Every structure is written in structure tokens, then in C-alpha cells.
């Protein structure tokens, strides 16, 4: 599927996300965590629901890195989620979906996986 085939949903202005933090958006009924990371201000989007806690909290986690991986640590159980893939490092069975994200005309757009 190409980028043009995806259903893009605007969620906020790019400037609404502070560097190295996340925000939560409701995209077609799905809680999505969107992060702006690093000096290049790369954007990532994953499901916001922590699978272990069943709470919508991942957007409030701490952003960092484990080796080459850019991750967010869940604020509840401290599991690390790879922001590129959604994989839970400590417990792969608790992985979440990663979604497509981009900026167009200053707006952050998300397309669900």
C-alpha cells in the first residue's frame, strides 16, 4: 500500500507536540500516541493503550533509546515500546501497532495500520 492509498487523518499542528514528548489523539475510535523525537524532530505513532495495564497512557511515557532503538517507557509498568515498530522490548506479546505519521502544511496526519 502506498502513502497515497492510506486514509490520513489530521490530529494537531506539528508545533503542538513539544520535542521528545508525545500526545494522544483519537483517530477513528483508536487511541494513538504521537511522538516528536530528537534534533530532526522525527514523528512516530503507536497505539496509546498499554496492553498490560489496559490504560491509555503511552503518550505520557518517557522517550529515550535502548541501543539503536527509539523507545517510550510506559509510565505504569515501565515496559519499553519501540516507536518504529510498536514492539514491546521486555514482553513481545504486549507489542502495540505502529501507525504511519507525517506532516503536511504544518499539520500532523496519522493513518492507522
ChimeraX commands (.cxc) that place a marker at each C-alpha (Angstrom):
marker #1 position 0.00,0.00,0.00 radius 0.5
marker #1 position 1.42,3.39,-0.93 radius 0.5
marker #1 position 1.25,6.59,1.10 radius 0.5
marker #1 position -1.43,7.86,-1.30 radius 0.5
marker #1 position -3.64,4.82,-0.59 radius 0.5
marker #1 position -3.71,5.44,3.16 radius 0.5
marker #1 position -6.54,7.29,4.89 radius 0.5
marker #1 position -4.80,10.25,6.53 radius 0.5
marker #1 position -6.45,11.98,9.49 radius 0.5
marker #1 position -5.26,15.38,10.76 radius 0.5
marker #1 position -4.71,15.33,14.52 radius 0.5
marker #1 position -2.90,18.54,15.55 radius 0.5
marker #1 position -0.43,21.20,14.50 radius 0.5
marker #1 position 3.15,19.94,14.38 radius 0.5
marker #1 position 4.11,22.66,16.85 radius 0.5
marker #1 position 1.58,21.31,19.39 radius 0.5
marker #1 position 3.96,18.41,20.16 radius 0.5
marker #1 position 6.96,19.52,22.21 radius 0.5
marker #1 position 10.28,17.89,21.29 radius 0.5
marker #1 position 10.86,14.47,22.90 radius 0.5
marker #1 position 7.28,14.19,24.14 radius 0.5
marker #1 position 4.05,12.63,23.00 radius 0.5
marker #1 position 0.39,13.49,22.67 radius 0.5
marker #1 position -2.71,11.33,22.43 radius 0.5
marker #1 position -5.29,11.58,19.66 radius 0.5
marker #1 position -8.48,9.67,18.94 radius 0.5
marker #1 position -8.26,8.51,15.32 radius 0.5
marker #1 position -11.36,6.67,14.08 radius 0.5
marker #1 position -12.03,5.40,17.60 radius 0.5
marker #1 position -8.41,4.30,18.24 radius 0.5
marker #1 position -6.26,5.93,20.94 radius 0.5
marker #1 position -2.99,6.83,19.19 radius 0.5
marker #1 position 0.19,8.18,20.81 radius 0.5
marker #1 position 2.16,10.54,18.54 radius 0.5
marker #1 position 5.75,11.44,19.43 radius 0.5
marker #1 position 8.17,14.10,18.17 radius 0.5
marker #1 position 11.72,12.91,18.80 radius 0.5
marker #1 position 15.29,14.13,18.50 radius 0.5
marker #1 position 17.00,17.06,16.84 radius 0.5
marker #1 position 15.48,16.08,13.49 radius 0.5
marker #1 position 12.06,16.08,15.20 radius 0.5
marker #1 position 11.09,12.72,13.68 radius 0.5
marker #1 position 7.46,11.71,14.19 radius 0.5
marker #1 position 6.26,8.30,15.35 radius 0.5
marker #1 position 2.78,6.95,16.11 radius 0.5
marker #1 position 1.81,3.84,18.07 radius 0.5
marker #1 position -1.29,2.63,19.89 radius 0.5
marker #1 position -1.68,4.59,23.13 radius 0.5
marker #1 position -3.21,1.75,25.18 radius 0.5
marker #1 position -0.66,-0.03,27.39 radius 0.5
marker #1 position -1.57,-3.70,26.77 radius 0.5
marker #1 position -0.56,-4.80,30.27 radius 0.5
marker #1 position -2.33,-2.01,32.18 radius 0.5
marker #1 position -5.23,-1.58,29.70 radius 0.5
marker #1 position -4.88,2.18,30.19 radius 0.5
marker #1 position -4.44,4.94,27.59 radius 0.5
marker #1 position -1.06,6.19,28.87 radius 0.5
marker #1 position 1.81,5.52,26.45 radius 0.5
marker #1 position 1.78,9.10,25.14 radius 0.5
marker #1 position 2.79,10.21,28.66 radius 0.5
marker #1 position 5.78,7.87,28.85 radius 0.5
marker #1 position 9.45,8.83,28.82 radius 0.5
marker #1 position 11.07,8.91,25.38 radius 0.5
marker #1 position 14.63,7.62,25.05 radius 0.5
marker #1 position 16.74,4.98,23.38 radius 0.5
marker #1 position 17.86,1.42,24.04 radius 0.5
marker #1 position 20.85,0.86,21.79 radius 0.5
marker #1 position 19.76,1.83,18.28 radius 0.5
marker #1 position 16.06,1.72,19.16 radius 0.5
marker #1 position 13.99,4.81,19.87 radius 0.5
marker #1 position 11.55,3.85,22.62 radius 0.5
marker #1 position 8.93,5.09,25.02 radius 0.5
marker #1 position 8.73,3.67,28.55 radius 0.5
marker #1 position 5.20,3.07,29.78 radius 0.5
marker #1 position 4.52,5.29,32.81 radius 0.5
marker #1 position 2.82,2.38,34.60 radius 0.5
marker #1 position 4.85,-0.82,34.19 radius 0.5
marker #1 position 7.96,0.74,32.60 radius 0.5
marker #1 position 7.93,-1.63,29.60 radius 0.5
marker #1 position 9.72,-0.13,26.60 radius 0.5
marker #1 position 7.95,0.14,23.24 radius 0.5
marker #1 position 9.94,0.60,20.01 radius 0.5
marker #1 position 8.47,3.70,18.35 radius 0.5
marker #1 position 9.24,2.42,14.84 radius 0.5
marker #1 position 7.61,-1.00,15.17 radius 0.5
marker #1 position 5.48,-0.94,18.34 radius 0.5
marker #1 position 7.38,-3.96,19.69 radius 0.5
marker #1 position 7.46,-4.30,23.47 radius 0.5
marker #1 position 11.13,-4.98,24.25 radius 0.5
marker #1 position 10.61,-6.82,27.55 radius 0.5
marker #1 position 7.48,-8.76,26.57 radius 0.5
marker #1 position 6.89,-9.04,22.78 radius 0.5
marker #1 position 3.42,-10.47,23.45 radius 0.5
marker #1 position 2.48,-6.97,24.71 radius 0.5
marker #1 position 3.52,-5.21,21.49 radius 0.5
marker #1 position 1.29,-2.49,20.02 radius 0.5
marker #1 position 0.66,-1.38,16.45 radius 0.5
marker #1 position 2.77,1.30,14.81 radius 0.5
marker #1 position 0.94,3.73,12.52 radius 0.5
marker #1 position 2.01,5.91,9.61 radius 0.5
marker #1 position 2.53,9.57,10.51 radius 0.5
marker #1 position 3.60,12.62,8.52 radius 0.5
marker #1 position 3.40,16.40,8.46 radius 0.5
marker #1 position 1.56,18.22,5.68 radius 0.5
marker #1 position 1.22,22.01,5.64 radius 0.5
marker #1 position 2.13,22.18,9.33 radius 0.5
marker #1 position -0.45,19.58,10.43 radius 0.5
marker #1 position 0.34,16.13,11.82 radius 0.5
marker #1 position -1.53,13.42,9.91 radius 0.5
marker #1 position -1.95,9.80,11.05 radius 0.5
marker #1 position -3.00,6.74,9.04 radius 0.5
marker #1 position -3.97,3.69,11.07 radius 0.5
marker #1 position -2.11,0.44,10.42 radius 0.5
marker link #1:1,2 radius 0.2
marker link #1:2,3 radius 0.2
marker link #1:3,4 radius 0.2
marker link #1:4,5 radius 0.2
marker link #1:5,6 radius 0.2
marker link #1:6,7 radius 0.2
marker link #1:7,8 radius 0.2
marker link #1:8,9 radius 0.2
marker link #1:9,10 radius 0.2
marker link #1:10,11 radius 0.2
marker link #1:11,12 radius 0.2
marker link #1:12,13 radius 0.2
marker link #1:13,14 radius 0.2
marker link #1:14,15 radius 0.2
marker link #1:15,16 radius 0.2
marker link #1:16,17 radius 0.2
marker link #1:17,18 radius 0.2
marker link #1:18,19 radius 0.2
marker link #1:19,20 radius 0.2
marker link #1:20,21 radius 0.2
marker link #1:21,22 radius 0.2
marker link #1:22,23 radius 0.2
marker link #1:23,24 radius 0.2
marker link #1:24,25 radius 0.2
marker link #1:25,26 radius 0.2
marker link #1:26,27 radius 0.2
marker link #1:27,28 radius 0.2
marker link #1:28,29 radius 0.2
marker link #1:29,30 radius 0.2
marker link #1:30,31 radius 0.2
marker link #1:31,32 radius 0.2
marker link #1:32,33 radius 0.2
marker link #1:33,34 radius 0.2
marker link #1:34,35 radius 0.2
marker link #1:35,36 radius 0.2
marker link #1:36,37 radius 0.2
marker link #1:37,38 radius 0.2
marker link #1:38,39 radius 0.2
marker link #1:39,40 radius 0.2
marker link #1:40,41 radius 0.2
marker link #1:41,42 radius 0.2
marker link #1:42,43 radius 0.2
marker link #1:43,44 radius 0.2
marker link #1:44,45 radius 0.2
marker link #1:45,46 radius 0.2
marker link #1:46,47 radius 0.2
marker link #1:47,48 radius 0.2
marker link #1:48,49 radius 0.2
marker link #1:49,50 radius 0.2
marker link #1:50,51 radius 0.2
marker link #1:51,52 radius 0.2
marker link #1:52,53 radius 0.2
marker link #1:53,54 radius 0.2
marker link #1:54,55 radius 0.2
marker link #1:55,56 radius 0.2
marker link #1:56,57 radius 0.2
marker link #1:57,58 radius 0.2
marker link #1:58,59 radius 0.2
marker link #1:59,60 radius 0.2
marker link #1:60,61 radius 0.2
marker link #1:61,62 radius 0.2
marker link #1:62,63 radius 0.2
marker link #1:63,64 radius 0.2
marker link #1:64,65 radius 0.2
marker link #1:65,66 radius 0.2
marker link #1:66,67 radius 0.2
marker link #1:67,68 radius 0.2
marker link #1:68,69 radius 0.2
marker link #1:69,70 radius 0.2
marker link #1:70,71 radius 0.2
marker link #1:71,72 radius 0.2
marker link #1:72,73 radius 0.2
marker link #1:73,74 radius 0.2
marker link #1:74,75 radius 0.2
marker link #1:75,76 radius 0.2
marker link #1:76,77 radius 0.2
marker link #1:77,78 radius 0.2
marker link #1:78,79 radius 0.2
marker link #1:79,80 radius 0.2
marker link #1:80,81 radius 0.2
marker link #1:81,82 radius 0.2
marker link #1:82,83 radius 0.2
marker link #1:83,84 radius 0.2
marker link #1:84,85 radius 0.2
marker link #1:85,86 radius 0.2
marker link #1:86,87 radius 0.2
marker link #1:87,88 radius 0.2
marker link #1:88,89 radius 0.2
marker link #1:89,90 radius 0.2
marker link #1:90,91 radius 0.2
marker link #1:91,92 radius 0.2
marker link #1:92,93 radius 0.2
marker link #1:93,94 radius 0.2
marker link #1:94,95 radius 0.2
marker link #1:95,96 radius 0.2
marker link #1:96,97 radius 0.2
marker link #1:97,98 radius 0.2
marker link #1:98,99 radius 0.2
marker link #1:99,100 radius 0.2
marker link #1:100,101 radius 0.2
marker link #1:101,102 radius 0.2
marker link #1:102,103 radius 0.2
marker link #1:103,104 radius 0.2
marker link #1:104,105 radius 0.2
marker link #1:105,106 radius 0.2
marker link #1:106,107 radius 0.2
marker link #1:107,108 radius 0.2
marker link #1:108,109 radius 0.2
marker link #1:109,110 radius 0.2
marker link #1:110,111 radius 0.2
marker link #1:111,112 radius 0.2
marker link #1:112,113 radius 0.2
view
